[in-house]
Amino acid sequence: MKHARHRLLGAAAYLLPALLIFVVFTLYPFVLTCVQSVFTTNAKGDLIGFGGLDNYVRLFQSALYRISLKNTIVYIVLTVPGTMVLSLGMALLTSRDRKGMGIFRTIFTLTMGISVAAASMFWTFMFHPTMGLLNTAIEMFGGEKIGWLTDMDIAIVSISIVTIWMNTGYCYLILLGGLKSIDKTYYECADIAGVSGWQRLKRVTLPLLSPFLFYVLVISVVNAFQSFGVIDMMTHGGPANSTNLLVYSIYEDVFVNYNYSFAAAQGVVLFVIVTGISLFQMKIVERRVTYQ
Protein backbone atom coordinates (compact mmCIF):
# COMPACT_ATOMS: atom_id res chain seq x y z
CA MET A 1 0.00 0.00 0.00
CA LYS A 2 2.80 2.39 0.92
CA HIS A 3 4.68 1.54 -2.27
CA ALA A 4 1.56 2.21 -4.36
CA ARG A 5 1.10 5.58 -2.62
CA HIS A 6 4.69 6.55 -3.42
CA ARG A 7 4.18 5.58 -7.06
CA LEU A 8 1.01 7.65 -7.20
CA LEU A 9 2.75 10.68 -5.69
CA GLY A 10 5.65 10.25 -8.10
CA ALA A 11 3.28 10.12 -11.07
CA ALA A 12 1.44 13.20 -9.77
CA ALA A 13 4.73 15.08 -9.47
CA TYR A 14 5.51 14.36 -13.12
CA LEU A 15 2.00 15.29 -14.28
CA LEU A 16 1.61 18.43 -12.15
CA PRO A 17 3.67 20.84 -14.35
CA ALA A 18 1.82 19.81 -17.51
CA LEU A 19 -1.51 19.96 -15.66
CA LEU A 20 -0.77 23.46 -14.36
CA ILE A 21 0.15 24.65 -17.85
CA PHE A 22 -3.09 23.15 -19.22
CA VAL A 23 -5.21 24.79 -16.51
CA VAL A 24 -3.57 28.22 -16.73
CA PHE A 25 -3.20 28.54 -20.51
CA THR A 26 -6.10 26.40 -21.82
CA LEU A 27 -8.83 25.59 -19.30
CA TYR A 28 -8.98 28.97 -17.55
CA PRO A 29 -9.08 31.04 -20.79
CA PHE A 30 -11.76 28.72 -22.18
CA VAL A 31 -13.94 29.06 -19.07
CA LEU A 32 -13.40 32.84 -19.07
CA THR A 33 -14.39 32.99 -22.75
CA CYS A 34 -17.60 31.04 -22.07
CA VAL A 35 -18.46 33.41 -19.19
CA GLN A 36 -17.75 36.54 -21.26
CA SER A 37 -19.93 35.24 -24.10
CA VAL A 38 -23.08 35.49 -21.93
CA PHE A 39 -22.23 38.90 -20.46
CA THR A 40 -21.86 42.39 -21.84
CA THR A 41 -18.46 44.02 -21.48
CA ASN A 42 -16.94 47.48 -21.64
CA ALA A 43 -13.97 48.57 -23.75
CA LYS A 44 -11.58 47.16 -21.12
CA GLY A 45 -13.21 43.72 -21.17
CA ASP A 46 -14.81 44.09 -17.72
CA LEU A 47 -18.14 42.34 -17.21
CA ILE A 48 -20.89 44.92 -16.78
CA GLY A 49 -24.12 42.93 -17.09
CA PHE A 50 -25.63 39.56 -17.83
CA GLY A 51 -26.78 39.31 -21.43
CA GLY A 52 -27.78 35.67 -21.71
CA LEU A 53 -27.77 34.44 -25.29
CA ASP A 54 -27.96 37.93 -26.80
CA ASN A 55 -24.44 37.73 -28.18
CA TYR A 56 -25.20 34.43 -29.89
CA VAL A 57 -28.43 35.79 -31.37
CA ARG A 58 -26.55 38.83 -32.71
CA LEU A 59 -23.85 36.55 -34.01
CA PHE A 60 -26.12 34.46 -36.20
CA GLN A 61 -27.94 37.58 -37.38
CA SER A 62 -24.67 39.22 -38.42
CA ALA A 63 -24.11 39.34 -42.17
CA LEU A 64 -20.36 39.81 -41.62
CA TYR A 65 -20.17 36.64 -39.53
CA ARG A 66 -21.98 34.66 -42.21
CA ILE A 67 -19.47 35.98 -44.75
CA SER A 68 -16.52 34.94 -42.59
CA LEU A 69 -18.08 31.49 -42.06
CA LYS A 70 -18.58 31.06 -45.81
CA ASN A 71 -15.03 32.24 -46.49
CA THR A 72 -13.68 29.76 -43.96
CA ILE A 73 -15.56 26.87 -45.58
CA VAL A 74 -14.25 27.85 -49.02
CA TYR A 75 -10.74 28.19 -47.58
CA ILE A 76 -10.92 24.70 -46.06
CA VAL A 77 -12.26 23.17 -49.27
CA LEU A 78 -9.34 24.70 -51.18
CA THR A 79 -6.48 24.14 -48.74
CA VAL A 80 -7.12 20.74 -47.16
CA PRO A 81 -7.50 18.63 -50.34
CA GLY A 82 -4.81 20.68 -52.07
CA THR A 83 -2.32 20.11 -49.26
CA MET A 84 -3.09 16.40 -48.98
CA VAL A 85 -2.93 15.66 -52.72
CA LEU A 86 0.27 17.65 -53.25
CA SER A 87 2.06 16.21 -50.21
CA LEU A 88 0.95 12.68 -51.11
CA GLY A 89 2.19 13.08 -54.67
CA MET A 90 5.57 14.35 -53.49
CA ALA A 91 5.84 11.52 -50.94
CA LEU A 92 5.10 8.89 -53.59
CA LEU A 93 7.66 10.40 -55.95
CA THR A 94 10.45 10.41 -53.35
CA SER A 95 9.62 7.29 -51.34
CA ARG A 96 12.11 5.06 -53.18
CA ASP A 97 15.75 5.22 -52.19
CA ARG A 98 17.44 6.36 -55.37
CA LYS A 99 20.57 8.39 -55.98
CA GLY A 100 20.00 12.10 -55.42
CA MET A 101 16.56 11.59 -53.86
CA GLY A 102 17.72 13.16 -50.60
CA ILE A 103 18.10 16.50 -52.37
CA PHE A 104 14.44 16.52 -53.38
CA ARG A 105 13.35 15.45 -49.90
CA THR A 106 15.27 18.37 -48.44
CA ILE A 107 13.74 20.82 -50.92
CA PHE A 108 10.21 19.54 -50.25
CA THR A 109 10.58 20.11 -46.49
CA LEU A 110 12.20 23.56 -46.64
CA THR A 111 8.90 25.36 -46.02
CA MET A 112 8.83 23.90 -42.50
CA GLY A 113 11.61 26.30 -41.50
CA ILE A 114 9.98 29.43 -42.94
CA SER A 115 8.00 31.69 -40.62
CA VAL A 116 4.53 32.96 -41.49
CA ALA A 117 5.83 36.54 -41.66
CA ALA A 118 8.64 35.67 -44.09
CA ALA A 119 6.34 33.55 -46.26
CA SER A 120 3.72 36.31 -46.33
CA MET A 121 6.27 38.92 -47.40
CA PHE A 122 7.60 36.63 -50.13
CA TRP A 123 4.16 35.85 -51.56
CA THR A 124 3.00 39.46 -51.25
CA PHE A 125 5.85 40.36 -53.57
CA MET A 126 4.98 37.46 -55.89
CA PHE A 127 1.36 38.62 -56.03
CA HIS A 128 2.17 42.33 -56.48
CA PRO A 129 -0.07 43.71 -59.26
CA THR A 130 2.72 45.55 -61.13
CA MET A 131 6.10 44.24 -59.93
CA GLY A 132 5.07 40.73 -58.97
CA LEU A 133 6.82 37.84 -60.72
CA LEU A 134 3.54 36.07 -61.46
CA ASN A 135 1.98 39.00 -63.33
CA THR A 136 5.29 39.69 -65.07
CA ALA A 137 5.35 36.11 -66.35
CA ILE A 138 1.71 36.34 -67.43
CA GLU A 139 2.43 39.54 -69.39
CA MET A 140 5.41 37.90 -71.09
CA PHE A 141 3.05 35.28 -72.52
CA GLY A 142 0.53 37.90 -73.64
CA GLY A 143 -1.92 37.57 -70.77
CA GLU A 144 -3.56 40.25 -68.64
CA LYS A 145 -2.48 41.07 -65.13
CA ILE A 146 -4.40 39.41 -62.29
CA GLY A 147 -5.36 41.12 -59.04
CA TRP A 148 -4.19 38.26 -56.86
CA LEU A 149 -4.88 40.08 -53.61
CA THR A 150 -7.20 42.82 -54.83
CA ASP A 151 -9.82 40.84 -56.76
CA MET A 152 -12.64 39.64 -54.49
CA ASP A 153 -13.03 36.40 -56.44
CA ILE A 154 -9.33 35.54 -56.55
CA ALA A 155 -8.00 36.75 -53.17
CA ILE A 156 -9.21 33.69 -51.22
CA VAL A 157 -7.61 31.43 -53.84
CA SER A 158 -4.31 33.33 -53.53
CA ILE A 159 -4.34 32.99 -49.75
CA SER A 160 -5.11 29.28 -50.14
CA ILE A 161 -2.10 28.86 -52.44
CA VAL A 162 0.17 30.38 -49.77
CA THR A 163 -1.30 28.13 -47.08
CA ILE A 164 -0.87 25.00 -49.21
CA TRP A 165 2.73 25.99 -49.96
CA MET A 166 3.48 26.45 -46.26
CA ASN A 167 1.73 23.31 -44.96
CA THR A 168 2.85 20.85 -47.62
CA GLY A 169 6.34 20.37 -46.17
CA TYR A 170 5.12 19.06 -42.82
CA CYS A 171 2.38 16.89 -44.33
CA TYR A 172 4.86 15.54 -46.87
CA LEU A 173 7.24 14.51 -44.09
CA ILE A 174 4.46 12.67 -42.24
CA LEU A 175 3.31 10.82 -45.35
CA LEU A 176 6.86 9.99 -46.40
CA GLY A 177 7.43 8.45 -42.99
CA GLY A 178 4.21 6.50 -43.41
CA LEU A 179 5.30 5.13 -46.78
CA LYS A 180 8.65 4.12 -45.31
CA SER A 181 6.90 2.23 -42.49
CA ILE A 182 4.88 -0.03 -44.82
CA ASP A 183 6.20 -3.59 -44.74
CA LYS A 184 7.79 -4.52 -48.09
CA THR A 185 6.17 -7.95 -47.86
CA TYR A 186 2.87 -6.47 -49.02
CA TYR A 187 4.47 -5.20 -52.22
CA GLU A 188 6.23 -8.49 -52.80
CA CYS A 189 2.90 -10.32 -52.55
CA ALA A 190 1.36 -7.78 -54.95
CA ASP A 191 4.15 -8.36 -57.47
CA ILE A 192 3.68 -12.13 -57.24
CA ALA A 193 -0.04 -11.66 -57.84
CA GLY A 194 0.70 -9.51 -60.89
CA VAL A 195 -1.01 -6.41 -59.49
CA SER A 196 -0.55 -3.32 -61.68
CA GLY A 197 0.95 -0.06 -60.44
CA TRP A 198 -2.39 1.74 -60.07
CA GLN A 199 -4.06 -1.23 -58.36
CA ARG A 200 -1.08 -1.56 -56.02
CA LEU A 201 -1.48 2.11 -55.05
CA LYS A 202 -5.23 1.71 -54.59
CA ARG A 203 -5.29 -1.69 -52.88
CA VAL A 204 -2.02 -1.72 -50.95
CA THR A 205 -0.37 1.68 -50.47
CA LEU A 206 -3.36 3.92 -49.70
CA PRO A 207 -5.08 1.52 -47.25
CA LEU A 208 -1.84 0.96 -45.31
CA LEU A 209 -1.08 4.69 -45.45
CA SER A 210 -4.58 5.60 -44.24
CA PRO A 211 -3.59 6.21 -40.56
CA PHE A 212 -1.11 8.85 -41.69
CA LEU A 213 -3.59 10.30 -44.19
CA PHE A 214 -6.19 10.49 -41.44
CA TYR A 215 -3.76 12.33 -39.16
CA VAL A 216 -2.88 14.79 -41.91
CA LEU A 217 -6.59 15.34 -42.61
CA VAL A 218 -7.39 16.11 -38.97
CA ILE A 219 -4.53 18.55 -38.41
CA SER A 220 -5.11 20.23 -41.78
CA VAL A 221 -8.77 20.90 -41.00
CA VAL A 222 -8.02 22.19 -37.50
CA ASN A 223 -5.18 24.40 -38.77
CA ALA A 224 -7.41 25.78 -41.52
CA PHE A 225 -10.03 26.81 -38.96
CA GLN A 226 -7.31 28.51 -36.89
CA SER A 227 -5.61 30.27 -39.80
CA PHE A 228 -4.75 33.86 -38.99
CA GLY A 229 -1.16 34.92 -39.71
CA VAL A 230 -1.31 34.85 -43.51
CA ILE A 231 -4.58 36.78 -43.53
CA ASP A 232 -3.29 39.41 -41.13
CA MET A 233 -0.01 39.89 -43.01
CA MET A 234 -1.32 39.86 -46.58
CA THR A 235 -4.94 41.03 -46.85
CA HIS A 236 -6.28 42.12 -43.43
CA GLY A 237 -9.48 40.30 -44.37
CA GLY A 238 -9.94 42.26 -47.62
CA PRO A 239 -10.77 43.13 -50.24
CA ALA A 240 -14.32 43.81 -48.99
CA ASN A 241 -14.08 41.01 -46.39
CA SER A 242 -13.52 38.38 -49.09
CA THR A 243 -10.70 36.79 -47.04
CA ASN A 244 -12.14 37.51 -43.60
CA LEU A 245 -11.99 34.12 -41.84
CA LEU A 246 -13.48 33.19 -38.46
CA VAL A 247 -10.33 33.68 -36.39
CA TYR A 248 -9.54 37.01 -38.04
CA SER A 249 -13.11 38.12 -37.33
CA ILE A 250 -12.55 37.34 -33.64
CA TYR A 251 -9.28 39.26 -33.72
CA GLU A 252 -10.97 42.34 -35.18
CA ASP A 253 -13.73 42.33 -32.58
CA VAL A 254 -11.19 42.10 -29.76
CA PHE A 255 -8.36 44.39 -30.87
CA VAL A 256 -10.15 46.78 -33.24
CA ASN A 257 -13.77 47.02 -32.04
CA TYR A 258 -13.06 46.12 -28.37
CA ASN A 259 -16.23 44.04 -28.35
CA TYR A 260 -14.97 41.30 -26.07
CA SER A 261 -18.24 39.55 -25.33
CA PHE A 262 -19.19 39.30 -29.01
CA ALA A 263 -15.74 37.95 -29.82
CA ALA A 264 -16.07 35.46 -26.96
CA ALA A 265 -19.33 34.18 -28.44
CA GLN A 266 -17.57 33.71 -31.77
CA GLY A 267 -14.79 31.80 -30.01
CA VAL A 268 -17.25 29.44 -28.32
CA VAL A 269 -19.06 28.79 -31.60
CA LEU A 270 -15.72 28.13 -33.32
CA PHE A 271 -14.81 25.67 -30.56
CA VAL A 272 -18.12 23.84 -31.02
CA ILE A 273 -17.65 23.69 -34.81
CA VAL A 274 -14.08 22.38 -34.63
CA THR A 275 -14.97 19.87 -31.89
CA GLY A 276 -17.96 18.62 -33.88
CA ILE A 277 -15.93 18.16 -37.06
CA SER A 278 -13.13 16.44 -35.14
CA LEU A 279 -15.60 14.03 -33.51
CA PHE A 280 -17.14 13.32 -36.91
CA GLN A 281 -13.71 12.52 -38.29
CA MET A 282 -12.93 10.26 -35.33
CA LYS A 283 -16.22 8.38 -35.44
CA ILE A 284 -16.95 8.21 -39.18
CA VAL A 285 -13.80 8.79 -41.21
CA GLU A 286 -11.58 6.69 -38.94
CA ARG A 287 -13.68 3.61 -39.73
CA ARG A 288 -12.00 3.53 -43.12
CA VAL A 289 -8.52 3.62 -41.60
CA THR A 290 -6.51 0.39 -41.93
CA TYR A 291 -3.95 -0.33 -39.26
CA GLN A 292 -1.14 -2.78 -39.94
C-alpha positions, -999 to +999 in steps of 0.1 A: +000+000+000+028+024+009+047+015-023+016+022-044+011+056-026+047+066-034+042+056-071+010+077-072+027+107-057+056+102-081+033+101-111+014+132-098+047+151-095+055+144-131+020+153-143+016+184-121+037+208-143+018+198-175-015+200-157-008+235-144+002+247-178-031+232-192-052+248-165-036+282-167-032+285-205-061+264-218-088+256-193-090+290-176-091+310-208-118+287-222-139+291-191-134+328-191-144+330-227-176+310-221-185+334-192-177+365-213-199+352-241-231+355-219-222+389-205-219+424-218-185+440-215-169+475-216-140+486-238-116+472-211-132+437-212-148+441-177-181+423-172-209+449-168-241+429-171-256+396-178-268+393-214-278+357-217-278+344-253-280+379-268-244+377-282-252+344-299-284+358-314-266+388-327-239+365-340-261+345-362-279+376-374-247+392-384-241+393-422-204+398-416-202+366-395-220+347-422-195+360-448-165+349-426-181+315-421-186+311-458-150+322-465-137+298-440-156+269-456-142+279-490-107+282-476-109+247-461-123+232-493-093+247-512-065+241-487-071+207-472-075+186-503-048+207-521-023+201-493-031+164-490-029+157-527+003+177-532+021+162-502+010+127-511+022+131-547+056+143-535+058+115-509+051+089-536+077+104-559+104+104-534+096+073-513+121+051-532+157+052-522+174+064-554+206+084-560+200+121-554+166+116-539+177+132-506+181+165-524+144+165-534+134+155-499+153+184-484+137+208-509+102+195-502+106+201-465+122+236-466+089+254-460+088+239-425+116+263-415+100+294-429+080+317-406+045+330-415+058+365-417+086+357-441+063+336-463+037+363-463+063+389-474+076+366-501+042+358-516+030+395-512+059+404-536+050+375-559+014+386-560+022+423-565-001+437-593+027+455-611+061+442-599+051+407-590+068+378-607+035+361-615+020+390-633+053+397-651+053+361-663+017+363-674+024+395-694+054+379-711+030+353-725+005+379-736-019+376-708-036+402-686-025+411-651-044+394-623-054+411-590-042+383-569-049+401-536-072+428-548-098+408-568-126+396-545-130+364-564-093+355-565-080+368-532-092+337-512-076+314-538-043+333-535-043+330-498-051+293-501-021+289-524+002+304-498-013+281-471-009+250-492+027+260-500+035+265-463+017+233-450+028+208-476+063+204-462+051+191-428+024+169-443+049+155-469+072+145-441+045+127-422+033+108-454+069+100-464+074+085-430+042+065-434+053+051-468+086+041-453+069+022-425+049+000-448+062-036-447+078-045-481+062-080-479+029-065-490+045-052-522+062-085-528+029-103-525+014-078-549+042-084-575+037-121-572+000-117-578+007-095-609-010-064-595-006-033-617+009-001-604-024+017-601-041-012-584-011-016-560-015+021-550-052+017-546-053-017-529-020-017-509-004+017-505-034+039-497-051+015-473-018+010-453-011+047-454-046+056-442-036+062-406-011+089-417-036+103-442-062+105-414-038+123-392-029+148-419-066+153-426-074+161-390-045+186-384-051+202-418-088+209-410-080+222-375-052+244-388-074+258-415-100+268-390-073+285-369-056+303-398-047+339-390-012+349-397-013+348-435-046+368-435-033+394-411+000+399-430-013+399-466-049+410-469-063+421-434-095+403-444-099+423-476-108+431-502-143+438-490-141+410-464-135+384-491-107+368-470-121+375-436-120+341-418-135+332-385-103+337-364-095+370-380-131+381-373-126+373-336-093+393-337-110+423-352-137+423-326-112+421-298-084+444-309-102+468-332-138+470-320-131+461-284-162+440-283-150+413-261-182+396-253-192+393-290-157+379-298-161+355-270-193+342-284-176+337-318-148+318-300-172+294-283-191+288-316-157+281-333-148+257-306-181+238-310-176+237-348-141+224-346-150+199-319-180+186-339-159+182-371-131+164-351-156+140-335-171+133-369-137+125-383-129+103-353-162+084-354-170+082-392-138+088-412-116+067-389-137+036-397-120+035-431-085+036-416-065+004-419-039-003-393-011-028-399 
